[in-house]
Amino acid sequence: MSTLDLTAPASGAARQAARLLRWLEQGLGAVCALLLAVLLVVVLATVLLRYVFSTGLLGAEDAGIWLHVALIAAGAPLAINSALAMRLDIFVRRMPAAGQAVAEIAADVFSVLTGLVLLFGGATIATKLGGISPSLGLPEWIRFGFLGAGGALVLLALALSRVAEGRSGQFILAAIIGAALYLAATRLSFDVSWPPSLVLGIIAAIGLIVAAPLPHAFLAASYIALMFGSTLPEAAIVSSTVTGLSKFLLLAIPFFLLAGGFLTISGVAGQIVRFAAALVGHRRAGLGQTALLTSVLFSGASGSSVANAAFGAATFQPELVKRGYPPAQAGAIIAATSVLDNVIPPSIAFLILAAATNLSVGALLVGGFFAGGVMAICLAVAIHLTVRENTTQPRADASERWRSAIGAIPAFGLGVLVVVGIRFGVVTTTEAAALAALYALLLGIFARLRAASLYEAVRQAAVEASAIGLLIGSAAPFAFLLAVDDISGLVSSAATSLGAGALGVLVSINLILLVVGLVLDIGAAILLFSPIFLPIAVAAGIDPIHFGVILVVNLMIGGLTPPVGMLVYVVSGVTRIPAPTLFRAILPYLTALLVSLAILSAWALFF
C-alpha cells in the first residue's frame, strides 16, 4: 500500500523507518484479510444453519458487527499513503513549493488529531463503559477499544511514513501543533453566533483544501468544534463513530468488494468484456460502446464504481488509443461509464443509503436497474455522437456470440443470486453479499488460481472496505450535530425556495446535491444529506424510492466533476493522463448524465 520509493537514497533512519513501515503494512494487511475471512465464515455459517439445520448461530450478527469494527480499525493506517485516503489534492498541486510544504504539515495535523481522538477517546470509553454483550459474553468496551487501537496505529504509521520520506522535521512540527490543538479544544472556548455544525463543516473544508484524508478531516473537525460550542466530547465522538458502523447491513460492502476482486482475478470479468464486444464491437464507436456495455454487465459483479474505473482504465485504455481514440477521450469514456457501477445492482451506494434512511434495499435495487438503463442509453448516444473511431472490429457471427454469452454466464449468475435473493426475501442483503463472495471464490478455485492471488484479493477488499467504513463512521458525528442544530430546517427552506410543489422541491434538491457532489465524496454526502432531504421529498409527494434513486444518480455525477471527481482521479492514476485534461474531455458525457438525471426526475414527478 505504501507509495514510498524505497530505492531512493535515504539516511539510515529513513531506511529503517521504511522497513518498519513495510512490516507494519504487511502485518496489518494480513490481519485485515484474516478478519474479513472470519467475517465471511460467520455470515455463511448463519445461512447454512438456518436453511439446512433450521437453527441459528447465537450472536452471529453482533459478532459480525464487532469484527467489522475491528477490520476498520486495523485497516485505518493502511490508507495514509494510498488513494484510499481520499485526499483532495487539486488545490495543493496548484500551490508554490512553500505553500505545498505548509499544506502537508496542516494535513498531517488533521491526521495527528484524528489519531489522538481515536486513541484517547477509545481509552476513555474502555475505562468507563460497563456491561457485557448478552449474545457474545464479552465486555462492551472492547468494540469501542478497537478504534482506540486503530488511532494508535494511525499515529505510528504516519510517523514512520514521514521519517521514511525524509520529512521528520515536518512531522514533528505537525505533531506539536496537533497535540496543542488536542489540549486546547477542551480548555478554550470561543463565543460565536454560528452553529457548531457549520463550524465543523468549515474546519473539515479546510482539511480538504490542504489534502487531509477525508475521514481525518471529519473526525478532527468534530473535535476542534468543541471550542465553538459542540455538545460532542471526545468519548462521544468515538462512540458516535462506532455506532454509525454498528449496522449489520454495512457488512455487505466488504463482501461485494471481495466478490468483485475474485471475479476479476478469475478471468470471469474478461468474459464479460468478450461478450460485450461480440454484441456491439462492430458498431460505430464499437470499442467505446463495448466499454459502456461492459460497465453495465460488470455492475452486477463489483458494485463499486472505483473498482470498475480501475478495471476499465487497465483493460480498455490501451485498446481505445490503438483504435484512434485521443487518450483523454478514452479516459473520459471509461470514467463516465464507471458511474453505472454504483447505480446498477448490487450497489454499495444504495446500501449506504438504506443504512442511513431505512429504505428498502430490494426496492432501491430494482429502481437502480431502471435508472442504470436510462443512464446507459444517454451515454451510448453521447459516445455515438462524439467518437470518430478509425477502425472497428468485424461483426461477430451467431456462434461467436453464443460462445461469449456462455462464457459470461457465471458473472450473470452472481447478479441474479444477489438481486433475486434480496428482492424475494430469501436472504438479507448482507447474506446475499456473502453468498456472492463465496460464489466468486468458487469460480476462482475452479479457475485454479494460486493461493497467493486469492489472498491478495481478500487483502485488497479488506483494506478498501476499511477505508469506506472509516468514512461512514467519521460522518456520524457531523450528522449528529446537523440534527442538534436543526440544519434540516434551514436546508428545507432552501430546498423549497423555488416553490412548495414537488417540481420546485425536486429542482432545488437536485441543484443543492449537484453542488454538494462537487466537494464531497458520495458516501459522506449520502450519510449527511439523505436523512435531511428524504422527509422533504416525501412531504412534497415524491415517492421515497424514486427519490433515493435520484439522489444516488445525482451524487454519482459528482464522481466526474472537479475538484473531487474521484472516478476521474482513479482513471488518471492508472493511465497517467493529467486529471485537468480528463475533466475537459468528460464534458459531453457529463452532459449526457445530466440529461439522464432530468429524465429520472421527470419520471418521479409524472409517473
C-alpha positions in Angstrom: 0.0 0.0 0.0 2.9 2.4 0.6 3.8 4.8 -2.2 7.3 5.3 -0.9 10.2 5.0 -3.2 12.4 2.6 -1.2 15.1 2.6 -3.9 15.9 6.3 -3.5 18.9 7.3 -1.4 18.0 7.8 2.2 19.5 8.1 5.6 19.9 5.1 7.9 16.9 6.3 9.9 14.8 6.7 6.8 15.7 3.2 5.6 14.9 1.7 8.9 11.6 3.6 9.1 10.7 2.4 5.6 11.5 -1.2 6.6 9.3 -1.0 9.7 6.5 0.7 7.8 6.6 -2.1 5.2 6.4 -4.7 8.0 3.6 -2.9 9.7 1.6 -2.7 6.4 2.2 -6.3 5.6 1.2 -7.3 9.1 -2.0 -5.2 9.2 -2.9 -6.3 5.7 -2.7 -9.9 6.9 -4.8 -9.1 9.9 -7.4 -7.3 7.7 -7.5 -10.3 5.4 -8.0 -12.7 8.3 -10.8 -10.6 9.8 -12.6 -10.5 6.5 -12.3 -14.2 6.0 -13.6 -14.9 9.5 -16.4 -12.4 8.9 -17.4 -14.3 5.7 -17.3 -17.6 7.5 -19.6 -16.3 10.3 -22.2 -15.0 7.9 -22.1 -18.1 5.7 -22.4 -20.3 8.7 -25.6 -18.4 9.7 -27.1 -19.0 6.3 -26.1 -22.7 6.3 -27.5 -23.3 9.8 -30.8 -21.6 9.0 -31.6 -23.3 5.7 -30.0 -26.8 6.3 -30.4 -27.3 10.0 -33.3 -24.9 10.8 -31.4 -23.3 13.6 -29.2 -20.2 14.1 -25.8 -19.1 15.3 -26.1 -17.3 18.6 -24.6 -13.9 18.5 -23.7 -14.1 14.8 -25.0 -10.6 14.0 -23.2 -9.0 16.9 -20.0 -11.0 16.1 -20.2 -9.7 12.5 -20.5 -6.1 13.7 -17.6 -6.4 16.1 -15.4 -8.0 13.5 -16.3 -5.2 11.1 -15.3 -2.5 13.5 -12.0 -4.4 14.2 -11.4 -4.6 10.4 -11.9 -0.9 10.0 -9.5 -0.1 12.9 -6.8 -2.5 11.6 -7.1 -1.0 8.1 -7.2 2.6 9.1 -3.3 3.1 8.9 -3.1 1.4 5.5 -4.9 4.2 3.7 -2.4 7.0 4.7 -0.1 6.5 1.7 -2.7 5.4 -0.9 -5.6 6.7 -2.9 -7.9 5.2 -0.3 -7.0 8.2 1.9 -9.5 10.1 -0.3 -7.3 13.2 -0.4 -8.4 16.2 -2.4 -5.1 17.4 -3.7 -6.2 19.6 -6.6 -5.7 22.8 -4.5 -2.3 21.8 -3.1 -0.9 20.9 -6.5 -1.5 24.5 -7.7 0.4 26.0 -4.7 4.0 27.0 -4.8 6.6 24.8 -3.2 6.4 26.7 0.1 2.6 26.6 0.1 2.7 22.8 -0.5 5.0 22.3 2.4 2.7 24.2 4.7 -0.3 22.3 3.4 1.5 19.0 4.0 2.1 20.0 7.6 -1.5 21.1 8.0 -2.8 17.8 6.5 -0.7 15.9 9.0 -2.1 18.0 11.8 -5.6 16.7 10.9 -4.2 13.1 10.9 -2.5 13.6 14.3 -5.6 15.0 15.8 -7.6 12.0 14.5 -5.2 9.5 15.9 -5.2 11.2 19.3 -9.0 11.5 19.4 -9.5 7.8 18.5 -6.7 6.7 20.9 -7.8 8.6 24.0 -11.5 8.7 23.2 -11.4 4.9 22.9 -9.4 4.6 26.1 -11.9 6.8 28.0 -14.8 4.6 26.9 -12.8 1.4 27.7 -12.1 2.5 31.2 -15.6 3.9 32.0 -18.1 1.7 30.0 -19.5 -1.2 31.8 -21.8 -4.0 30.7 -21.5 -7.3 28.9 -22.7 -8.2 25.4 -25.6 -10.6 26.1 -25.0 -12.5 22.9 -21.2 -12.7 22.9 -20.5 -12.6 26.6 -17.7 -10.1 26.1 -17.3 -6.6 27.7 -18.9 -3.9 25.6 -15.9 -1.7 25.8 -13.9 -4.0 23.5 -15.9 -2.8 20.5 -15.0 0.8 21.2 -11.5 -0.1 22.2 -10.8 -1.3 18.6 -10.9 2.2 17.3 -8.6 3.3 20.2 -6.0 0.8 19.0 -6.6 2.0 15.4 -5.8 5.6 16.5 -2.5 4.5 17.9 -1.7 2.6 14.7 -2.6 5.7 12.6 -0.1 7.8 14.6 2.6 5.1 14.3 2.1 4.6 10.5 2.1 8.4 10.0 5.3 8.8 11.9 7.1 6.0 10.1 5.9 7.3 6.7 7.2 10.8 7.3 10.5 9.6 8.6 10.9 7.3 5.7 10.2 10.2 3.3 12.8 12.3 4.9 10.2 14.7 6.4 10.9 14.1 10.1 11.0 17.8 10.9 7.7 18.5 9.2 6.1 15.6 11.1 7.5 16.8 14.5 6.0 20.2 13.8 2.7 18.7 12.8 2.7 16.5 16.0 3.4 19.5 18.2 0.6 21.6 16.6 -1.8 18.6 16.7 -1.1 17.9 20.3 -1.5 21.6 21.2 -4.9 21.7 19.4 -5.9 18.5 21.1 -5.2 20.0 24.6 -6.7 23.4 23.7 -10.0 22.0 22.4 -11.2 21.2 25.9 -9.7 24.2 27.6 -10.6 27.1 25.3 -14.0 28.4 24.4 -15.0 30.9 21.7 -18.4 32.5 21.6 -19.6 32.6 18.0 -23.0 33.0 16.6 -22.6 30.2 14.1 -24.0 26.7 14.9 -21.3 24.1 15.8 -22.1 22.0 12.8 -21.4 24.9 10.5 -18.0 25.5 12.3 -17.3 21.7 11.9 -18.1 21.9 8.2 -15.8 24.9 7.7 -12.9 23.2 9.5 -13.5 20.0 7.6 -13.4 22.1 4.4 -10.0 23.5 5.4 -8.9 19.9 5.9 -10.0 19.0 2.4 -8.2 22.1 0.9 -4.9 21.1 2.5 -5.4 17.5 1.2 -6.0 15.8 4.6 -7.6 12.4 4.3 -11.4 12.9 4.1 -12.3 10.8 7.2 -9.5 12.5 9.2 -10.9 15.9 8.2 -14.3 15.0 9.6 -13.0 13.5 12.8 -10.5 16.2 13.6 -13.1 18.9 12.8 -15.6 17.2 15.1 -13.1 17.5 18.0 -12.0 21.1 17.2 -15.7 22.1 17.2 -15.7 21.6 20.9 -14.1 25.1 21.2 -17.1 26.5 19.4 -19.9 25.1 21.5 -20.1 21.5 20.2 -22.0 19.1 22.5 -19.9 16.1 21.4 -17.0 15.5 23.8 -14.1 13.2 22.7 -15.6 10.0 24.0 -18.9 10.8 22.4 -17.2 11.3 19.0 -15.7 7.8 19.2 -18.9 6.4 20.4 -20.9 8.0 17.6 -18.4 6.8 15.1 -18.7 3.2 16.3 -22.4 3.4 16.5 -22.5 4.6 12.9 -20.6 1.5 11.9 -22.6 -0.9 14.0 -25.2 -1.9 11.4 -25.3 -5.4 10.0 -26.2 -4.1 6.6 -22.8 -2.5 6.2 -21.1 -5.9 6.2 -22.3 -6.3 2.7 -19.8 -3.7 1.5 -16.6 -5.8 2.1 -18.4 -8.9 0.7 -19.3 -7.2 -2.6 -15.8 -5.8 -2.9 -14.5 -9.3 -2.3 -16.8 -10.8 -5.0 -15.6 -8.2 -7.5 -12.0 -8.9 -6.7 -12.5 -12.7 -7.2 -14.3 -12.2 -10.4 -11.5 -10.0 -11.8 -8.6 -12.4 -11.0 -10.6 -15.5 -12.1 -10.9 -14.1 -15.6 -14.7 -14.0 -15.5 -14.6 -10.3 -15.8 -12.7 -10.8 -19.1 -15.5 -13.0 -20.3 -17.9 -10.1 -19.8 -15.7 -7.9 -22.0 -15.7 -10.5 -24.8 -19.5 -10.9 -24.6 -19.9 -7.1 -24.8 -17.5 -6.8 -27.7 -19.4 -9.6 -29.6 -22.7 -7.6 -29.2 -21.6 -4.1 -30.1 -18.0 -4.1 -31.0 -18.7 -3.9 -34.8 -20.8 -0.7 -34.5 -19.6 2.8 -34.9 -17.5 3.7 -31.8 -17.7 0.0 -31.2 -14.9 -0.2 -28.6 -16.3 2.7 -26.7 -19.7 1.1 -26.7 -18.1 -2.1 -25.6 -16.6 -0.3 -22.6 -20.1 1.1 -21.8 -21.8 -2.3 -22.1 -19.0 -3.9 -20.0 -19.7 -1.4 -17.3 -23.4 -2.3 -17.4 -22.6 -6.0 -17.2 -19.8 -5.7 -14.7 -22.0 -3.7 -12.4 -23.6 -6.9 -11.2 -20.2 -8.2 -10.3 -18.4 -5.4 -8.4 -20.9 -2.9 -7.1 -18.1 -0.4 -6.9 -17.6 2.4 -9.4 -14.0 2.9 -8.2 -13.3 -0.8 -8.9 -14.9 -0.5 -12.3 -13.0 2.6 -13.2 -9.7 0.9 -12.3 -10.7 -2.2 -14.3 -11.8 -0.2 -17.3 -8.7 2.0 -17.3 -6.4 -1.0 -17.2 -8.4 -3.1 -19.7 -9.7 -0.6 -22.3 -7.4 2.4 -22.3 -4.6 0.9 -24.4 -7.1 -0.6 -26.9 -9.1 2.6 -27.3 -6.0 4.6 -28.0 -4.9 1.9 -30.6 -8.2 2.4 -32.4 -7.5 6.1 -32.8 -9.3 7.5 -29.7 -7.5 10.5 -28.2 -6.1 9.4 -24.8 -8.1 12.0 -22.9 -11.3 11.0 -24.6 -10.6 7.3 -24.0 -10.1 8.0 -20.3 -13.2 10.2 -20.2 -15.4 7.4 -21.6 -14.0 4.9 -19.0 -14.6 7.3 -16.1 -18.1 8.2 -17.3 -19.3 4.7 -17.9 -17.9 3.5 -14.5 -20.6 5.7 -12.9 -23.1 2.9 -13.7 -21.5 0.5 -11.2 -22.9 2.3 -8.2 -26.4 2.6 -9.7 -27.0 -0.9 -11.3 -27.3 -3.5 -8.6 -25.6 -4.6 -6.5 -24.7 -1.1 -5.4 -22.7 0.0 -2.4 -24.2 3.5 -2.7 -27.7 2.0 -2.3 -26.5 0.0 0.7 -25.2 3.2 2.4 -28.5 5.0 1.5 -30.6 2.2 3.0 -28.5 2.2 6.2 -28.9 6.0 6.5 -32.6 6.1 5.8 -34.1 2.6 6.4 -35.4 2.5 2.9 -36.0 -1.0 1.4 -32.8 -2.3 -0.2 -34.7 -4.6 -2.6 -36.8 -1.7 -3.9 -33.8 0.5 -4.3 -32.0 -2.2 -6.3 -35.0 -2.6 -8.6 -35.0 1.2 -9.1 -31.3 1.1 -9.8 -31.9 -1.2 -12.8 -34.2 1.3 -14.4 -32.0 4.3 -13.6 -28.9 2.5 -14.9 -30.7 1.7 -18.2 -31.6 5.3 -18.7 -28.1 6.5 -18.0 -26.6 3.8 -20.3 -28.8 4.9 -23.2 -27.8 8.5 -22.7 -24.2 7.6 -22.6 -24.5 5.4 -25.7 -25.9 8.3 -27.6 -23.1 10.6 -26.4 -20.4 8.1 -27.4 -22.0 7.6 -30.8 -22.1 11.4 -31.5 -18.6 12.2 -30.2 -16.4 9.4 -31.3 -14.8 9.1 -34.7 -13.2 5.7 -34.4 -10.8 4.8 -37.3 -11.3 1.1 -37.2 -14.0 -1.3 -36.0 -13.8 -5.0 -35.3 -15.6 -7.5 -37.6 -19.2 -8.3 -36.8 -19.4 -11.4 -34.6 -21.3 -14.3 -36.0 -24.0 -16.1 -34.1 -21.7 -18.9 -32.9 -19.2 -16.5 -31.6 -21.9 -14.5 -29.7 -23.3 -17.7 -28.3 -19.8 -18.8 -27.1 -19.2 -15.5 -25.5 -22.6 -15.5 -23.8 -22.0 -18.9 -22.4 -18.6 -17.7 -21.1 -20.2 -14.7 -19.3 -23.0 -16.8 -17.7 -21.0 -17.2 -14.4 -20.9 -13.4 -13.9 -24.6 -13.0 -14.7 -25.3 -15.8 -12.2 -23.8 -13.6 -9.4 -26.1 -10.7 -10.2 -29.2 -13.0 -10.3 -28.1 -14.5 -7.0 -27.9 -11.2 -5.3 -30.9 -9.3 -6.7 -33.4 -12.3 -6.6 -32.2 -13.4 -3.2 -32.8 -9.9 -1.7 -35.9 -9.0 -3.6 -37.8 -12.2 -2.7 -36.6 -12.1 0.9 -34.8 -15.4 0.7 -31.7 -13.8 2.3 -30.8 -10.5 3.8 -28.6 -8.1 1.9 -25.5 -9.0 3.9 -26.2 -12.7 3.5 -26.7 -12.2 -0.3 -23.3 -10.4 -0.5 -21.6 -13.2 1.5 -23.1 -15.8 -0.9 -21.9 -13.7 -3.8 -18.4 -13.7 -2.4 -18.5 -17.4 -1.9 -19.8 -17.9 -5.5 -17.0 -15.8 -6.9 -14.4 -17.6 -4.7 -15.6 -21.0 -6.1 -15.2 -19.6 -9.6 -11.6 -18.6 -8.7 -10.9 -22.0 -7.3 -12.4 -23.6 -10.4 -10.1 -21.5 -12.5 -7.2 -23.0 -10.4 -6.0 -19.6 -9.1 -3.0 -19.7 -6.8 -3.5 -19.2 -3.1 -1.3 -16.0 -3.3 -3.7 -14.5 -5.8 -6.7 -15.3 -3.7 -5.1 -13.9 -0.6 -4.2 -10.7 -2.4 -7.9 -10.3 -3.5 -9.0 -10.8 0.1 -6.5 -8.3 1.5 -7.3 -5.7 -1.1 -11.0 -6.0 -0.5 -10.5 -5.8 3.3 -8.3 -2.7 3.0 -10.8 -1.0 0.7 -13.7 -1.9 2.9 -11.8 -0.5 5.9 -11.4 2.9 4.2 -15.1 3.1 3.2 -16.1 2.0 6.7 -14.0 4.7 8.3 -15.6 7.3 6.1 -19.0 6.1 7.1 -18.2 6.2 10.7 -16.4 9.6 10.6 -19.6 11.2 9.1 -21.7 10.1 12.1 -20.6 13.0 14.5 -21.2 15.5 11.7 -24.7 14.1 11.1 -25.4 14.2 14.9 -24.5 17.9 15.1 -26.6 18.7 12.0 -29.6 17.2 13.7 -28.9 19.1 17.0 -28.5 22.4 15.2 -31.7 21.8 13.2 -29.8 22.3 9.9 -32.6 20.3 8.3 -34.9 23.2 8.8 -32.5 25.6 7.1 -31.9 23.2 4.2 -35.7 22.6 3.9 -36.2 26.3 3.5 -33.5 26.4 0.8 -35.0 23.3 -0.9 -38.4 24.9 -1.1 -37.2 28.2 -2.3 -38.2 27.5 -5.9 -41.7 26.5 -4.9 -43.6 24.4 -2.5 -44.7 21.8 -5.0 -43.0 18.6 -5.9 -41.3 20.2 -9.0 -39.8 23.1 -7.0 -38.6 20.8 -4.2 -37.0 18.3 -6.6 -35.3 21.0 -8.7 -34.0 22.7 -5.6 -32.7 19.5 -4.1 -31.1 18.4 -7.3 -29.3 21.7 -7.6 -28.1 21.5 -4.0 -26.9 17.9 -4.4 -25.0 18.8 -7.6 -23.1 21.5 -5.6 -22.5 19.0 -2.8 -21.2 16.5 -5.3 -18.5 19.0 -6.3 -16.7 18.8 -3.0 -17.9 15.7 -1.1 -17.5 12.0 -1.6 -20.7 10.2 -2.4 -20.6 8.1 0.7 -20.3 11.1 3.0 -22.8 13.0 1.0 -25.4 10.2 1.3 -24.9 9.9 5.0 -25.1 13.6 5.7 -27.9 14.7 3.3 -30.2 11.8 2.7 -31.8 11.9 6.2 -32.4 15.7 5.6 -33.8 15.6 2.1 -35.8 12.4 2.2 -38.6 13.8 4.6 -38.7 17.0 2.5 -39.2 15.0 -0.7 -41.8 12.7 0.8 -43.8 15.7 2.2 -43.8 17.1 -1.3 -45.5 13.9 -2.6 -42.4 12.3 -4.2 -42.1 8.5 -3.9 -39.2 7.8 -1.4 -37.7 5.0 -3.5 -37.7 7.2 -6.7 -36.1 10.0 -4.7 -33.5 7.6 -3.3 -32.5 6.6 -6.8 -32.4 10.2 -8.0 -30.2 11.1 -5.0 -27.7 8.4 -5.8 -27.6 9.2 -9.5 -27.1 12.9 -8.7 -24.3 12.3 -6.3 -22.6 9.8 -8.6 -22.3 12.5 -11.2 -20.1 14.2 -8.6 -17.5 11.5 -9.2 -16.8 13.2 -12.6 -16.7 16.8 -11.5 -13.9 18.8 -10.1 -12.5 19.4 -7.6 -13.2 15.9 -6.0 -14.0 13.8 -9.1 -12.9 10.5 -7.5 -13.5 8.5 -10.7 -11.5 10.9 -12.8 -8.6 10.7 -10.4 -8.7 6.8 -10.4 -8.5 6.8 -14.2 -5.8 9.5 -14.2 -3.8 7.4 -11.8 -4.0 4.3 -13.9 -3.5 5.9 -17.3 -1.2 8.8 -16.2 -3.3 11.3 -18.1 -3.5 14.6 -16.1 -6.8 15.0 -14.3 -7.5 18.5 -15.6 -7.3 17.1 -19.2 -9.7 14.4 -18.3 -12.1 16.9 -16.7 -12.3 18.8 -20.0 -12.7 15.7 -22.1 -15.5 14.4 -20.0 -17.9 17.3 -20.6 -20.0 15.6 -23.4 -20.6 12.5 -21.2 -21.2 14.6 -18.1 -23.9 16.4 -20.2 -25.4 13.0 -21.1 -25.6 12.0 -17.4 -27.3 15.3 -16.5 -29.9 14.6 -19.2 -30.5 11.2 -17.7 -30.9 12.8 -14.2 -33.5 15.2 -15.8 -35.4 12.2 -17.3 -35.4 10.3 -14.0 -36.6 13.4 -12.1 -39.4 13.9 -14.7 -40.4 10.2 -14.3 -40.6 10.7 -10.5 -42.9 13.7 -11.0 -45.3 12.4 -13.6 -45.4 8.6 -13.2 
